[in-house]
Amino acid sequence: MAVHRLVTSTAANLLIPVSGLLVSPFLSRELGPEGRGLYAALTLPIVICGWLGTFGLQDALTFHLRQRRLSRRDAARVSLVAALPLGLVAVLLLGVLGFLVFDRAEVDRQQFLVLALLAPLHIMANLAIGALTGASDIGGVNLMKVVPAGLRTILLVIACVTVDLSAFWAAALFLTATASGVLVGLPRLRRRAKPPSRTGPTEPAGSADRSGPTDRAEPTDRAEPADRAEPIPVRSLIRYSLTCLPGVLAATSSARLDQVIGLPLLGARELGFYAVAVSVAELPTVIATAARTVLMGGAGGDDNESVLRVARVAVPVAALGCAVLAASAGLLVPRFFGAAFAPATLPTVILCAATVVFTCVQIFSALLLVNDKAARSSVALVVGSLTGVLLLVVLAPQGAVGAALASLIGYAVAAGIAARSVRRLPAVPSLRAVTVPYAADLRHLHAWLRRWWRARRAGPPEAGDAAQAQSAGTGGGVR
């Protein structure tokens, strides 16, 4: 069920900003506003390079696995082979960036160049996430996010409590823990798909007689192209990557570029306020990320209406979360981060509004990508990103508030352009169909929650009941 995958993916994605929210008060009190800004300047360029350094190959792996033109094992091979040259390019680009951002701080520049050597591991992790997404292995994607988030939370909290932590060592712990996702993702990706399951408890009568793209199969039921000895479609991967590349560049810059170039434009103090505002306002973005993962993965074989329901549910839920955070920002920010970070309250409210628009951008972009309209997605993201960067330069004298306004307007421009392209998709009847839930969606969600709650209260089935259910599901063919 698409809604079930949305819920589980949201829960896994939620651990990432929650991790940041748990760690941020410790880091803010340990490092102060200027140290917090330096920490952001040391870590974010490398995290961004992990996304940007795939040069669109992450989305290309997702698309080709989703179209069954690439096997999981071949995707693992492509990830391993491509990570080396892409990693070298990333390290070189970060070296150049280090001389631009840290032009007046020799020690900070040297520390940044040392941390840049971890960029290839981040690239490899994102390639594996892209492949697992295309294989509809939502559990694997969730593991690659949950394990690093939990590890870095533990390491950073312990370090803040036990030692006198500097911005460099805090960044080193953060980046090393994030790269640990490679140890989880690649081995899982190399496993072969399981044989199709015929015991699904919710399989409707007559479903065994159906065929076609709407079969309700498990996410791992997809045919493995490697079993037919097909070659890896290198040219197709490169072509699709290059088509996605402008959108990848723009999406990355829209999400985090303001913090990368914020040190020379805003100064360490204002950047520290802005980083704190982002750590709070980005909590609801987990819904957008989860919805994009489910949409890009094809929702595990669900019909088109179930896929569109994911988008309709995601937008209002994100808006509700942002409204709650914006209303409580005046109390939340000073209490959790200290009175010194009170000026981060207004940027937090503005970024909460930006997060709602960002959710629409993520959903529209995913719909365009899965319908083979990567160029249109790239155009929307590029124009929105350029708008945000230009406004950041213009509004830089306003500090963290100006940076937040620049992000909001940039997202709005990208969402407007992408919405026009989404309206032309044959699979999308209207913008309402991907932004506002119908009454039937609410009834469907309510029924799913009731079934989930009853299953939780009932507990695991007894061994005899499980065996009886299995024999009932397999003995009669069609139930």
C-alpha positions in Angstrom: 0.0 0.0 0.0 1.4 3.4 -1.0 0.2 5.1 2.1 1.9 2.5 4.3 5.2 3.1 2.4 4.7 6.9 2.8 4.3 6.5 6.6 7.3 4.2 7.1 9.5 6.3 4.8 8.4 9.5 6.7 9.2 7.9 10.0 12.7 7.0 8.8 13.3 10.4 7.3 12.0 12.0 10.5 15.0 10.7 12.4 17.4 12.8 10.3 16.0 16.3 11.3 15.2 15.0 14.8 18.8 13.9 15.1 19.8 17.4 14.1 17.3 18.9 16.5 18.6 16.8 19.4 22.3 17.5 18.6 21.9 21.2 17.8 21.2 22.5 21.4 24.4 20.7 22.5 26.4 22.1 19.6 25.0 25.6 20.0 25.8 25.8 23.6 29.2 24.2 23.1 30.3 26.3 20.1 28.3 29.5 20.4 26.8 31.4 17.5 30.1 31.9 15.6 31.3 28.3 16.2 27.9 27.0 15.1 28.2 29.0 11.9 31.7 27.7 11.3 30.5 24.1 11.9 27.8 24.6 9.2 30.4 26.0 6.8 32.7 23.0 7.4 30.0 20.3 7.0 27.4 21.5 4.5 29.6 21.9 1.4 30.7 18.2 1.8 27.1 17.0 2.4 26.0 19.0 -0.7 28.8 17.6 -2.7 27.6 14.2 -1.8 24.3 15.0 -3.6 25.8 17.1 -6.3 28.7 14.9 -7.0 26.5 12.1 -8.4 26.0 14.4 -11.4 22.5 13.0 -11.9 23.6 9.4 -11.8 21.5 8.9 -8.6 18.3 9.7 -10.4 19.4 7.7 -13.5 19.9 4.6 -11.4 16.4 5.1 -9.9 14.8 5.5 -13.3 16.6 2.5 -14.9 15.8 0.2 -12.0 12.2 1.3 -11.9 11.9 0.6 -15.7 13.6 -2.8 -15.1 16.5 -2.0 -17.4 19.1 -2.6 -14.7 19.5 -5.2 -12.0 20.2 -4.5 -8.4 23.6 -6.1 -8.6 24.5 -4.2 -11.8 23.5 -1.0 -10.0 25.8 -1.9 -7.1 28.7 -2.4 -9.6 27.9 1.0 -11.3 27.9 2.7 -7.9 31.2 1.3 -6.9 32.9 2.0 -10.3 31.5 5.5 -10.6 32.2 6.6 -7.1 36.0 6.8 -7.7 36.1 9.3 -10.6 33.1 11.2 -9.3 34.8 11.4 -5.8 38.0 12.7 -7.3 36.1 15.5 -9.1 34.2 16.3 -5.9 37.5 16.6 -3.9 38.9 19.0 -6.5 35.8 21.1 -6.5 35.8 21.3 -2.7 39.4 22.3 -2.8 38.6 25.3 -5.0 35.6 26.1 -2.8 37.8 26.0 0.3 40.0 28.8 -1.1 37.0 30.9 -1.8 35.0 30.5 1.4 37.8 30.4 3.9 40.0 33.0 2.2 40.9 34.8 5.5 41.2 31.8 7.8 44.2 29.6 7.0 43.5 27.1 9.8 39.8 26.7 8.9 40.8 26.2 5.2 43.2 23.4 6.0 40.6 21.7 8.2 38.0 21.9 5.5 40.4 20.4 2.9 41.0 17.4 5.3 37.3 16.9 5.7 36.7 17.1 1.9 38.4 13.7 1.6 35.2 12.1 2.9 33.2 13.4 0.0 33.6 10.1 -2.1 31.9 8.1 0.6 28.9 10.5 0.6 28.6 10.2 -3.1 28.7 6.4 -2.9 26.0 6.4 -0.3 23.7 8.6 -2.4 24.2 6.4 -5.4 23.1 3.4 -3.3 20.0 5.3 -2.1 19.1 6.0 -5.7 19.4 2.4 -6.7 17.4 1.1 -3.7 14.7 3.7 -4.5 14.4 2.5 -8.1 14.1 -1.1 -6.8 11.3 0.0 -4.5 13.3 -1.3 -1.5 12.0 1.3 0.8 13.3 -0.7 3.8 16.8 -0.4 2.4 16.5 3.3 1.9 15.2 3.7 5.4 18.1 1.8 6.8 20.6 4.0 5.0 19.1 7.0 6.6 18.3 5.7 10.1 21.7 4.1 10.9 23.8 7.2 10.1 21.4 9.5 11.8 21.4 7.4 15.0 25.1 7.0 15.0 26.0 10.7 14.6 23.5 11.6 17.3 25.1 9.3 19.8 28.7 10.4 18.9 28.0 14.1 18.9 26.0 14.2 22.1 28.7 12.1 23.9 31.4 14.3 22.6 29.7 17.5 23.6 29.1 16.2 27.1 32.6 14.7 27.7 35.2 16.8 25.9 35.8 20.4 24.9 34.6 20.0 21.3 35.8 22.3 18.5 33.9 23.0 15.2 36.4 20.8 13.3 36.1 17.7 15.4 32.3 18.1 15.5 32.2 18.2 11.7 34.5 15.2 11.5 32.2 13.1 13.7 29.2 14.3 11.7 30.6 13.5 8.3 32.1 10.1 9.3 28.8 8.9 10.8 26.9 10.0 7.7 29.1 8.1 5.4 28.4 4.9 7.4 25.3 4.4 5.3 27.5 2.8 2.7 28.1 -0.2 5.0 24.4 -0.8 5.1 23.3 0.1 1.5 25.7 -1.7 -0.8 25.5 -5.2 0.8 21.7 -4.9 0.7 21.7 -3.7 -2.9 23.8 -6.7 -4.0 21.3 -9.2 -2.8 19.1 -10.8 -5.5 15.4 -10.1 -5.5 13.2 -12.5 -3.6 10.7 -14.7 -5.6 7.2 -13.3 -5.9 5.0 -13.6 -2.8 1.6 -15.1 -3.2 0.4 -15.0 0.4 -0.5 -11.3 0.7 -3.4 -11.0 3.2 -5.0 -8.1 1.4 -4.8 -9.6 -2.2 -8.3 -9.3 -3.7 -10.1 -12.2 -5.3 -9.2 -12.7 -8.9 -5.9 -10.9 -8.6 -4.0 -14.0 -9.7 -5.7 -13.7 -13.1 -4.6 -10.1 -13.7 -1.4 -9.1 -15.4 0.2 -5.8 -16.3 1.7 -2.8 -14.6 -0.9 -2.6 -11.8 -0.2 -6.1 -10.3 0.0 -5.8 -6.5 3.5 -7.4 -6.1 5.9 -6.9 -3.3 8.6 -4.3 -4.0 11.3 -7.0 -4.5 9.3 -8.9 -7.0 10.8 -7.1 -10.0 12.5 -9.2 -12.7 16.2 -9.1 -12.6 17.6 -8.0 -16.0 20.9 -9.6 -15.1 19.2 -13.0 -15.2 18.8 -12.4 -19.0 22.5 -11.5 -19.3 21.6 -8.0 -20.6 24.5 -5.5 -20.7 24.6 -2.5 -18.5 23.0 0.4 -20.4 25.9 2.8 -20.0 24.9 5.2 -22.7 21.3 5.4 -21.4 22.6 6.0 -17.9 24.9 8.8 -19.0 22.2 10.4 -21.2 19.6 10.4 -18.4 22.2 11.7 -15.9 23.1 14.6 -18.1 19.4 15.5 -18.5 18.9 15.4 -14.8 22.2 17.3 -14.0 20.8 20.9 -14.3 18.0 20.0 -12.0 20.3 18.3 -9.5 22.5 21.4 -9.5 19.5 23.6 -9.0 17.8 21.5 -6.3 21.0 21.2 -4.3 21.7 24.9 -4.5 18.1 25.7 -3.5 18.3 23.4 -0.5 21.6 24.3 1.0 23.7 26.7 -1.1 22.6 29.6 1.0 24.5 28.1 3.9 27.5 27.2 1.9 28.1 30.8 0.6 26.5 32.3 3.7 29.8 32.6 5.6 31.3 35.4 3.4 27.9 37.0 2.7 26.2 36.9 6.1 29.1 36.4 8.5 29.5 33.6 11.0 27.1 35.0 13.6 24.1 35.5 11.2 24.9 32.1 9.5 24.7 30.5 13.0 21.2 32.0 13.4 20.2 30.8 10.0 21.5 27.3 10.5 19.5 27.0 13.7 16.4 28.2 11.9 16.9 25.6 9.2 17.4 22.8 11.7 13.9 23.6 13.2 12.0 24.4 10.0 13.3 21.4 8.1 11.5 19.0 10.3 8.4 18.8 8.0 10.6 18.3 5.0 10.8 14.6 5.9 7.3 14.3 4.4 8.4 15.8 1.1 11.4 13.5 1.0 9.4 10.4 1.9 6.7 11.3 -0.8 9.4 11.8 -3.4 11.0 8.4 -2.5 7.6 6.6 -2.8 6.8 8.4 -6.1 10.2 7.8 -7.6 10.1 4.1 -6.6 6.8 3.6 -8.3 5.0 2.9 -5.0 5.8 -0.8 -5.3 3.3 -1.6 -8.1 0.3 0.4 -6.8 -2.1 1.9 -9.4 -1.9 5.5 -10.5 -4.6 6.7 -8.1 -2.8 5.3 -5.1 0.4 7.0 -6.2 -1.4 10.4 -6.6 -2.9 9.9 -3.2 0.6 9.9 -1.7 1.1 13.4 -3.1 -2.3 14.7 -2.0 -1.7 13.5 1.6 1.9 14.8 1.8 1.2 18.5 1.1 -1.5 19.2 3.8 0.4 17.1 6.4 3.5 19.1 5.7 1.5 22.4 5.9 0.0 21.3 9.3 3.5 20.5 10.7 4.9 23.8 9.5 2.0 25.8 11.0 2.6 24.1 14.4 6.3 24.9 14.3 5.8 28.5 13.2 3.4 29.1 16.0 5.7 27.7 18.7 9.0 29.1 17.3 9.0 32.0 19.8 9.2 29.5 22.7 11.0 26.7 21.0 14.1 28.4 19.6 15.3 30.3 22.8 14.4 27.4 25.1 16.2 24.7 23.1 19.2 26.7 21.7 19.7 29.3 24.4 18.8 32.9 24.7 21.7 33.9 22.4 19.8 32.4 19.5 16.5 34.3 20.0 17.2 36.3 16.7 16.7 33.0 14.9 12.9 33.0 15.6 11.7 35.1 12.7 13.9 33.3 10.1 12.4 30.1 11.5 8.8 31.3 10.8 9.7 32.3 7.3 11.4 29.0 6.6 8.4 27.1 7.8 6.4 28.8 5.1 9.2 28.0 2.6 9.0 24.3 3.7 5.4 24.0 2.5 6.4 25.3 -0.9 9.4 23.1 -0.9 7.1 20.1 -0.4 5.2 21.0 -3.6 8.5 21.4 -5.5 9.7 17.9 -4.4 6.4 16.3 -5.4 6.1 18.1 -8.8 9.8 17.3 -9.6 9.3 13.6 -8.8 6.2 13.4 -11.0 8.0 14.9 -13.9 11.0 12.6 -13.5 9.0 9.4 -13.3 7.1 10.5 -16.4 10.3 11.0 -18.3 10.1 14.8 -18.2 13.5 15.4 -16.5 14.2 18.4 -18.7 11.1 20.2 -17.5 12.0 19.4 -13.9 15.5 20.8 -14.5 14.2 24.1 -16.0 11.9 24.7 -13.0 14.7 23.9 -10.4 17.3 26.0 -12.3 15.2 29.1 -12.5 14.1 28.8 -8.9 17.6 28.3 -7.7 19.0 31.3 -9.7 16.2 33.4 -8.2 17.1 32.3 -4.7 20.8 32.9 -5.1 20.4 36.4 -6.6 18.0 37.4 -3.9 20.4 36.1 -1.2 23.1 38.4 -2.5 20.6 41.3 -2.6 19.1 40.6 0.8 22.4 39.6 2.6 22.4 42.9 4.6 19.3 41.7 6.3 21.2 38.7 7.7 19.4 35.5 8.5 16.0 37.1 7.8 17.1 38.0 4.3 18.4 34.5 3.6 15.1 33.0 4.7 13.1 35.3 2.4 15.4 34.5 -0.5 14.7 30.7 0.0 11.0 31.3 0.2 10.8 33.2 -3.0 13.2 30.9 -4.8 11.0 27.8 -3.9 7.8 29.7 -5.0 9.3 30.4 -8.4 10.4 26.8 -8.9 7.0 25.5 -7.7 5.1 27.8 -10.1 7.1 26.7 -13.2 7.0 23.0 -12.2 3.2 23.2 -11.7 2.6 24.3 -15.3 4.5 21.2 -16.5 2.7 18.8 -14.2 -0.7 20.0 -15.4 0.3 18.7 -18.9 1.1 15.2 -17.7 -1.5 12.7 -19.0 -1.3 10.8 -15.7 -2.2 13.9 -13.6 -5.8 15.1 -14.2 -5.3 18.4 -12.3 -3.1 20.1 -9.7 -5.8 19.4 -7.2 -5.2 15.7 -7.7 -1.6 16.1 -6.3 -2.0 18.8 -3.7 -5.4 18.6 -1.9 -6.9 15.4 -0.5 -10.3 14.2 -1.4 -12.8 13.0 1.1 -12.1 9.4 -0.1 -8.5 9.9 0.8 -9.3 10.8 4.3 -11.6 7.8 4.7 -8.9 5.6 3.2 -6.3 6.9 5.6 -8.6 6.6 8.5 -9.4 2.9 7.6 -5.7 2.1 7.2 -4.9 3.7 10.6 -7.7 1.6 12.2 -6.4 -1.6 10.7 -2.9 -0.7 11.8 -4.1 0.0 15.4 -6.0 -3.2 15.6 -3.1 -5.2 14.3 -0.9 -3.6 16.9 -3.3 -4.4 19.7 -3.8 -8.0 18.5 0.0 -8.6 18.6 1.9 -11.2 16.5 -0.1 -14.3 15.5 0.4 -17.6 17.1 2.5 -20.2 15.3 -0.6 -22.4 14.5 -2.6 -19.4 13.3 0.2 -18.2 11.1 0.6 -21.7 9.5 -3.1 -21.9 8.9 -3.2 -18.5 7.3 -0.3 -19.4 5.0 -1.9 -22.6 3.9 -5.2 -20.8 3.3 -3.4 -18.2 1.2 -1.5 -20.7 -1.0 -3.7 -23.8 -1.1 -6.6 -22.5 -3.2 -4.8 -20.3 -5.8 -7.4 -17.5 -6.1 -9.3 -16.7 -2.9 
